Amino acid sequence: MNKIRCILILVLLTTAIRNDSLFAQKDTIKDYSGGVFITLPIEFPIIDNGQLNTHLIRMGYPKSNYPSVNAGIGLQFFINRWIMNLSFIQTTKTSERDRYSTDITYNSGSFSVGFDLIEHYMYSLYPYVGFKGCGLKYLYKDKITNDIGFDDYLNTTLTYKEIKNHTGSNIDFGIGASFQWFFLVNFRVGFLLPLEKGKWTINNLKQELTGTPKLNYNYYFTLTLGFGMVTSDKALRNRFDRLNREIPLQGL
């Protein structure tokens, strides 16, 4: 699987470099375009948590049903044919039961650079590559359902378990398509190639656990909405020419 992902990365990079050289001379629109957007990325991660759920069920804990829809904030830049994306995402899914509750938190942070294959500055189809870090937190808490006094509560032995999984860095590659003007609608599908083994920790990441299950962040889909502006040198010239025609010059 990792070999296939590496091949895909090389194909995407080769395509970007080849198209950059082919269009460098004849492109008269995208070579002079630029823009920036504040974005609201909505991510749909696909995580293989089968081993984790097997461990949890064997020890008497509920499954880790991570949030399938996750929101965050980010920035997207357009510089000529290059598209840069920066985002941070975090969402918590809470499940309440009579005697316990669970909080499953997914988070990710990413930076990527893509190359646009379409000449028009308002439409983009681009392969991209970058880095992405992912994490998952599992929190289990016992609950008390009956009335209880202050001192009695302090004497209880309620179960509280919090474990965190995180991968510091993954190669993030995929393809995106977007429409941008004064707003942005962007859809991406990406794949992750881990650069290091994921870790399970406790005590606010201070202590690493041993004998832990694997957790694979395989791929994801992202729908991004944003507000900002993108334009091109040609569009600006056309706009100024139109204004000059509509507003007659005053005589000296």
Backbone hydrogen bonds in HBPLUS format (Angstrom, degrees):
<---DONOR---> <-ACCEPTOR-->    atom                        ^
c    i                          cat <-CA-CA->   ^        H-A-AA   ^      H-
h    n   atom  resd res      DA  || num        DHA   H-A  angle D-A-AA Bond
n    s   type  num  typ     dist DA aas  dist angle  dist       angle   num
A0005-ARG N   A0001-MET O   3.05 MM   4  6.36 156.3  2.10 148.1 154.5     1
A0006-CYS N   A0002-ASN O   2.96 MM   4  6.20 154.6  2.02 146.4 153.0     2
A0007-ILE N   A0003-LYS O   3.01 MM   4  6.27 157.3  2.07 148.6 154.2     3
A0008-LEU N   A0004-ILE O   3.01 MM   4  6.29 156.4  2.07 147.7 154.1     4
A0009-ILE N   A0005-ARG O   2.99 MM   4  6.28 152.4  2.07 147.7 155.0     5
A0010-LEU N   A0006-CYS O   3.06 MM   4  6.36 162.1  2.09 151.6 155.4     6
A0011-VAL N   A0007-ILE O   2.98 MM   4  6.24 154.2  2.04 149.0 156.4     7
A0012-LEU N   A0008-LEU O   2.96 MM   4  6.20 159.9  2.01 150.1 154.9     8
A0013-LEU N   A0009-ILE O   2.95 MM   4  6.20 166.2  1.97 157.1 160.5     9
A0014-THR N   A0010-LEU O   2.92 MM   4  6.00 160.5  1.96 146.2 152.1    10
A0015-THR N   A0011-VAL O   2.93 MM   4  6.07 157.0  1.99 146.5 152.9    11
A0016-ALA N   A0012-LEU O   3.02 MM   4  6.25 158.7  2.07 148.5 153.8    12
A0017-ILE N   A0013-LEU O   3.01 MM   4  6.22 168.6  2.02 154.8 157.2    13
A0018-ARG N   A0014-THR O   2.93 MM   4  5.97 161.8  1.96 148.4 154.2    14
A0019-ASN N   A0015-THR O   2.96 MM   4  6.04 164.7  1.98 148.1 152.5    15
A0020-ASP N   A0016-ALA O   2.92 MM   4  6.03 148.5  2.02 143.5 152.7    16
A0021-SER N   A0017-ILE O   3.17 MM   4  6.42 155.3  2.23 146.5 151.1    17
A0022-LEU N   A0018-ARG O   3.02 MM   4  6.25 152.7  2.09 146.4 154.7    18
A0023-PHE N   A0019-ASN O   2.99 MM   4  5.98 161.2  2.03 150.0 153.1    19
A0024-ALA N   A0020-ASP O   3.14 MM   4  5.82 122.2  2.49 132.8 144.7    20
A0027-ASP N   A0023-PHE O   2.99 MM   4  5.27 150.2  2.08 146.4 148.0    21
A0032-TYR N   A0029-ILE O   3.10 MM   3  5.78 163.6  2.13 119.3 124.5    22
A0033-SER N   A0030-LYS O   3.32 MM   3  5.06 148.2  2.43 116.3 108.9    23
A0233-ASP N   A0032-TYR O   2.80 MM 201  5.28 137.3  1.98 131.5 145.3    24
A0080-ASN N   A0033-SER O   2.81 MM  47  4.73 166.2  1.83 142.2 141.4    25
A0034-GLY N   A0231-THR O   2.97 MM 197  5.85 157.0  2.03 163.4 168.0    26
A0231-THR N   A0034-GLY O   3.05 MM 197  5.85 160.7  2.09 155.1 157.5    27
A0035-GLY N   A0078-PHE O   2.89 MM  43  4.89 137.2  2.07 138.5 137.8    28
A0078-PHE N   A0035-GLY O   2.85 MM  43  4.89 164.4  1.88 142.3 140.5    29
A0036-VAL N   A0229-MET O   3.10 MM 193  5.98 140.0  2.26 157.0 161.4    30
A0229-MET N   A0036-VAL O   3.23 MM 193  5.98 156.4  2.29 149.2 154.4    31
A0037-PHE N   A0076-GLN O   2.90 MM  39  5.23 144.5  2.03 147.9 158.1    32
A0076-GLN N   A0037-PHE O   3.02 MM  39  5.23 152.4  2.10 145.7 151.2    33
A0038-ILE N   A0227-PHE O   3.04 MM 189  5.58 164.8  2.07 151.7 147.0    34
A0227-PHE N   A0038-ILE O   3.03 MM 189  5.58 150.7  2.12 150.2 155.2    35
A0039-THR N   A0074-GLY O   2.90 MM  35  4.94 174.1  1.91 129.5 130.8    36
A0074-GLY N   A0039-THR O   3.08 MM  35  4.94 140.1  2.24 135.8 132.3    37
A0040-LEU N   A0225-LEU O   2.62 MM 185  5.23 155.6  1.68 165.6 173.8    38
A0225-LEU N   A0040-LEU O   3.28 MM 185  5.23 167.5  2.29 124.3 126.0    39
A0072-GLY N   A0041-PRO O   3.13 MM  31  5.58 130.5  2.39 153.6 162.4    40
A0042-ILE N   A0223-LEU O   2.80 MM 181  5.17 147.9  1.90 139.4 150.3    41
A0223-LEU N   A0042-ILE O   2.92 MM 181  5.17 162.8  1.95 151.1 152.7    42
A0043-GLU N   A0070-ASN O   2.67 MM  27  5.07 153.2  1.73 156.0 158.9    43
A0070-ASN N   A0043-GLU O   2.93 MM  27  5.07 152.0  2.01 147.5 155.1    44
A0044-PHE N   A0221-PHE O   2.71 MM 177  5.06 160.9  1.74 161.8 163.7    45
A0221-PHE N   A0044-PHE O   3.12 MM 177  5.06 151.9  2.20 123.1 131.5    46
A0046-ILE N   A0219-TYR O   2.87 MM 173  5.48 151.8  1.95 169.0 161.0    47
A0218-ASN N   A0046-ILE O   3.14 MM 172  5.93 136.6  2.34 156.7 167.6    48
A0048-ASP N   A0216-ASN O   2.81 MM 168  5.02 162.7  1.84 153.9 156.2    49
A0216-ASN N   A0048-ASP O   3.26 MM 168  5.02 159.7  2.31 137.2 137.3    50
A0053-ASN N   A0049-ASN O   3.04 MM   4  6.30 163.9  2.07 154.6 158.3    51
A0054-THR N   A0050-GLY O   3.03 MM   4  6.25 151.5  2.11 146.8 154.9    52
A0055-HIS N   A0051-GLN O   3.09 MM   4  6.37 159.3  2.13 150.6 154.8    53
A0056-LEU N   A0052-LEU O   2.97 MM   4  6.25 164.3  1.99 154.3 158.9    54
A0057-ILE N   A0053-ASN O   2.94 MM   4  6.02 169.9  1.95 151.9 154.4    55
A0058-ARG N   A0054-THR O   3.10 MM   4  6.16 160.0  2.14 144.7 150.5    56
A0059-MET N   A0055-HIS O   3.12 MM   4  6.34 141.9  2.27 143.8 153.4    57
A0059-MET N   A0056-LEU O   3.17 MM   3  5.23 126.5  2.47  95.2 108.8    58
A0061-TYR N   A0056-LEU O   2.79 MM   5  4.95 168.1  1.80 147.7 143.6    59
A0060-GLY N   A0057-ILE O   3.06 MM   3  5.01 159.7  2.10 102.7 108.6    60
A0066-TYR N   A0064-SER O   3.07 MM   2  5.73 116.6  2.49 110.2  93.6    61
A0090-GLN N   A0071-ALA O   3.24 MM  19  6.28 158.1  2.29 151.7 148.3    62
A0073-ILE N   A0088-PHE O   2.95 MM  15  5.65 152.9  2.02 160.7 164.9    63
A0088-PHE N   A0073-ILE O   2.90 MM  15  5.65 158.0  1.95 164.0 170.5    64
A0075-LEU N   A0086-LEU O   2.75 MM  11  5.21 152.8  1.82 149.8 158.5    65
A0086-LEU N   A0075-LEU O   2.87 MM  11  5.21 165.3  1.90 162.5 163.0    66
A0077-PHE N   A0084-MET O   2.79 MM   7  5.06 162.3  1.82 149.8 156.1    67
A0084-MET N   A0077-PHE O   2.97 MM   7  5.06 157.4  2.02 138.8 146.2    68
A0079-ILE N   A0082-TRP O   2.88 MM   3  5.18 173.1  1.89 157.5 159.9    69
A0082-TRP N   A0079-ILE O   2.86 MM   3  5.18 150.7  1.95 140.0 135.3    70
A0116-ASP N   A0081-ARG O   2.80 MM  35  5.07 168.5  1.82 153.3 157.3    71
A0083-ILE N   A0114-GLY O   2.89 MM  31  4.92 161.1  1.93 135.2 138.3    72
A0114-GLY N   A0083-ILE O   2.69 MM  31  4.92 157.3  1.74 147.5 155.3    73
A0085-ASN N   A0112-SER O   2.97 MM  27  5.31 163.1  2.00 147.6 151.3    74
A0112-SER N   A0085-ASN O   3.00 MM  27  5.31 153.9  2.07 147.6 154.3    75
A0087-SER N   A0110-SER O   3.13 MM  23  5.49 160.8  2.17 147.9 150.6    76
A0110-SER N   A0087-SER O   3.01 MM  23  5.49 161.3  2.04 151.0 154.9    77
A0089-ILE N   A0108-SER O   2.82 MM  19  5.19 166.8  1.84 160.8 162.9    78
A0108-SER N   A0089-ILE O   2.88 MM  19  5.19 150.4  1.97 141.1 145.4    79
A0091-THR N   A0106-TYR O   3.01 MM  15  5.59 155.6  2.07 157.0 164.9    80
A0106-TYR N   A0091-THR O   2.94 MM  15  5.59 158.3  1.98 166.8 167.9    81
A0093-LYS N   A0104-ILE O   2.82 MM  11  5.19 165.2  1.84 145.5 149.1    82
A0104-ILE N   A0093-LYS O   2.93 MM  11  5.19 166.5  1.95 144.6 148.1    83
A0095-SER N   A0102-THR O   2.88 MM   7  5.25 160.0  1.92 151.9 158.2    84
A0102-THR N   A0095-SER O   2.95 MM   7  5.25 153.6  2.02 144.2 152.8    85
A0097-ARG N   A0100-TYR O   2.83 MM   3  5.26 148.4  1.93 166.0 170.6    86
A0143-LYS N   A0099-ARG O   2.80 MM  44  4.93 150.3  1.88 132.0 126.4    87
A0101-SER N   A0141-LYS O   2.89 MM  40  5.42 146.5  2.01 149.7 160.3    88
A0141-LYS N   A0101-SER O   2.97 MM  40  5.42 156.0  2.03 164.2 166.7    89
A0103-ASP N   A0139-LEU O   2.91 MM  36  5.05 153.6  1.98 139.7 148.0    90
A0139-LEU N   A0103-ASP O   2.97 MM  36  5.05 143.5  2.11 143.9 153.3    91
A0105-THR N   A0137-LYS O   2.96 MM  32  4.99 157.5  2.01 139.0 146.2    92
A0137-LYS N   A0105-THR O   2.82 MM  32  4.99 157.3  1.87 143.3 150.8    93
A0107-ASN N   A0135-GLY O   3.06 MM  28  5.24 159.2  2.11 143.2 143.4    94
A0135-GLY N   A0107-ASN O   2.89 MM  28  5.24 140.6  2.05 159.2 155.0    95
A0109-GLY N   A0133-GLY O   2.99 MM  24  5.35 150.2  2.08 144.9 153.0    96
A0133-GLY N   A0109-GLY O   2.88 MM  24  5.35 164.1  1.90 160.2 163.9    97
A0111-PHE N   A0131-PHE O   2.96 MM  20  5.54 157.0  2.02 158.9 164.8    98
A0131-PHE N   A0111-PHE O   2.85 MM  20  5.54 152.2  1.93 161.8 167.4    99
A0113-VAL N   A0129-VAL O   2.96 MM  16  5.69 165.8  1.98 148.0 148.4   100
A0129-VAL N   A0113-VAL O   3.05 MM  16  5.69 156.3  2.11 142.8 146.1   101
A0115-PHE N   A0127-PRO O   3.11 MM  12  6.05 148.1  2.22 163.9 172.2   102
A0117-LEU N   A0125-LEU O   2.82 MM   8  5.56 159.6  1.87 151.4 157.3   103
A0123-TYR N   A0120-HIS O   3.29 MM   3  5.73 162.0  2.32 113.7 118.8   104
A0180-GLN N   A0122-MET O   3.00 MM  58  5.01 162.4  2.03 134.7 139.7   105
A0124-SER N   A0178-SER O   2.99 MM  54  5.12 152.9  2.06 152.1 149.1   106
A0178-SER N   A0124-SER O   2.91 MM  54  5.12 156.5  1.97 138.8 143.2   107
A0126-TYR N   A0176-GLY O   2.87 MM  50  5.31 162.9  1.90 149.6 155.5   108
A0176-GLY N   A0126-TYR O   2.78 MM  50  5.31 161.6  1.81 151.5 157.6   109
A0128-TYR N   A0174-GLY O   3.00 MM  46  5.59 158.9  2.05 142.4 143.4   110
A0174-GLY N   A0128-TYR O   3.14 MM  46  5.59 154.9  2.21 143.9 145.8   111
A0130-GLY N   A0172-ASP O   2.68 MM  42  4.96 133.6  1.89 144.9 156.9   112
A0172-ASP N   A0130-GLY O   2.86 MM  42  4.96 170.9  1.87 123.7 126.7   113
A0132-LYS N   A0170-ASN O   2.89 MM  38  5.11 149.2  1.98 141.5 149.8   114
A0170-ASN N   A0132-LYS O   2.85 MM  38  5.11 122.2  2.19 126.7 143.6   115
A0167-THR N   A0134-CYS O   2.94 MM  33  5.58 159.9  1.98 162.8 165.8   116
A0136-LEU N   A0165-ASN O   2.78 MM  29  5.09 153.8  1.85 140.9 148.2   117
A0165-ASN N   A0136-LEU O   2.73 MM  29  5.09 165.7  1.75 154.5 159.7   118
A0138-TYR N   A0163-ILE O   2.85 MM  25  5.38 168.0  1.87 164.4 168.4   119
A0163-ILE N   A0138-TYR O   2.96 MM  25  5.38 158.7  2.00 152.0 158.3   120
A0140-TYR N   A0161-LYS O   2.75 MM  21  5.06 162.9  1.78 153.2 159.2   121
A0161-LYS N   A0140-TYR O   2.95 MM  21  5.06 158.0  1.99 140.4 147.7   122
A0142-ASP N   A0159-THR O   2.94 MM  17  5.34 151.8  2.02 161.4 162.6   123
A0153-TYR N   A0149-GLY O   2.93 MM   4  6.09 149.6  2.02 145.7 153.8   124
A0154-LEU N   A0150-PHE O   3.19 MM   4  6.52 154.8  2.25 147.2 153.4   125
A0155-ASN N   A0151-ASP O   3.20 MM   4  6.46 128.7  2.48 137.9 150.9   126
A0155-ASN N   A0152-ASP O   3.15 MM   3  5.12 136.9  2.34  94.4 106.6   127
A0156-THR N   A0153-TYR O   3.12 MM   3  5.32 163.3  2.15 108.0 113.2   128
A0164-LYS N   A0201-THR O   3.00 MM  37  5.26 158.2  2.05 149.9 154.7   129
A0201-THR N   A0164-LYS O   2.78 MM  37  5.26 154.6  1.84 147.6 156.3   130
A0166-HIS N   A0199-LYS O   3.08 MM  33  5.67 145.7  2.21 146.0 156.5   131
A0199-LYS N   A0166-HIS O   3.13 MM  33  5.67 164.2  2.16 148.2 150.3   132
A0195-LEU N   A0169-SER O   3.18 MM  26  5.89 166.8  2.20 147.9 146.7   133
A0171-ILE N   A0193-LEU O   2.83 MM  22  4.95 164.6  1.85 145.8 141.3   134
A0193-LEU N   A0171-ILE O   2.89 MM  22  4.95 155.8  1.95 142.5 150.2   135
A0173-PHE N   A0191-PHE O   3.09 MM  18  5.51 165.4  2.12 154.4 159.0   136
A0191-PHE N   A0173-PHE O   2.74 MM  18  5.51 162.4  1.77 160.4 164.4   137
A0175-ILE N   A0189-VAL O   3.18 MM  14  5.87 151.2  2.26 157.8 162.2   138
A0189-VAL N   A0175-ILE O   3.14 MM  14  5.87 160.1  2.19 159.7 164.3   139
A0177-ALA N   A0187-PHE O   2.89 MM  10  5.46 154.2  1.95 155.1 163.8   140
A0187-PHE N   A0177-ALA O   2.86 MM  10  5.46 169.6  1.87 163.6 166.3   141
A0179-PHE N   A0185-VAL O   2.92 MM   6  5.40 153.2  1.99 150.1 158.8   142
A0185-VAL N   A0179-PHE O   2.95 MM   6  5.40 157.6  2.00 159.4 165.7   143
A0181-TRP N   A0183-PHE O   2.82 MM   2  5.15 151.2  1.90 148.3 157.4   144
A0228-GLY N   A0182-PHE O   3.16 MM  46  5.19 173.2  2.16 126.6 128.6   145
A0184-LEU N   A0226-GLY O   2.82 MM  42  4.64 146.5  1.93 132.5 130.1   146
A0226-GLY N   A0184-LEU O   3.01 MM  42  4.64 141.9  2.16 132.2 131.7   147
A0186-ASN N   A0224-THR O   2.88 MM  38  4.91 159.1  1.92 148.8 152.7   148
A0224-THR N   A0186-ASN O   2.73 MM  38  4.91 169.1  1.74 154.4 157.6   149
A0188-ARG N   A0222-THR O   2.89 MM  34  5.12 156.2  1.94 148.5 154.8   150
A0222-THR N   A0188-ARG O   2.86 MM  34  5.12 157.6  1.91 150.9 151.9   151
A0190-GLY N   A0220-TYR O   3.03 MM  30  5.47 161.5  2.07 147.6 153.6   152
A0220-TYR N   A0190-GLY O   3.02 MM  30  5.47 150.3  2.11 150.4 152.8   153
A0192-LEU N   A0218-ASN O   3.19 MM  26  5.80 158.5  2.24 159.1 153.4   154
A0209-LEU N   A0200-TRP O   2.81 MM   9  5.58 173.0  1.82 156.4 157.2   155
A0202-ILE N   A0207-GLN O   2.86 MM   5  5.39 150.9  1.95 151.4 161.1   156
A0207-GLN N   A0202-ILE O   3.21 MM   5  5.39 165.5  2.23 154.5 151.2   157
A0206-LYS N   A0203-ASN O   3.16 MM   3  5.43 155.8  2.22 106.8 114.3   158
A0236-LEU N   A0232-SER O   2.98 MM   4  6.23 158.5  2.02 152.7 158.2   159
A0237-ARG N   A0233-ASP O   3.02 MM   4  6.24 157.9  2.07 146.8 152.7   160
A0238-ASN N   A0234-LYS O   2.98 MM   4  6.22 160.3  2.02 150.0 155.1   161
A0239-ARG N   A0235-ALA O   2.95 MM   4  6.13 149.0  2.05 142.2 151.0   162
A0240-PHE N   A0236-LEU O   2.95 MM   4  6.22 163.0  1.98 153.3 156.9   163
A0241-ASP N   A0237-ARG O   2.94 MM   4  6.12 157.0  1.99 148.7 155.4   164
A0242-ARG N   A0238-ASN O   2.98 MM   4  6.13 152.9  2.05 141.5 148.6   165
A0243-LEU N   A0239-ARG O   2.99 MM   4  6.27 154.5  2.06 147.0 154.0   166
A0244-ASN N   A0240-PHE O   2.95 MM   4  6.16 153.6  2.02 145.9 153.0   167
A0245-ARG N   A0241-ASP O   3.06 MM   4  6.33 143.9  2.20 141.2 150.4   168
A0246-GLU N   A0242-ARG O   3.01 MM   4  6.23 146.5  2.12 143.5 152.7   169
A0247-ILE N   A0243-LEU O   2.89 MM   4  5.99 147.0  2.00 150.0 157.5   170
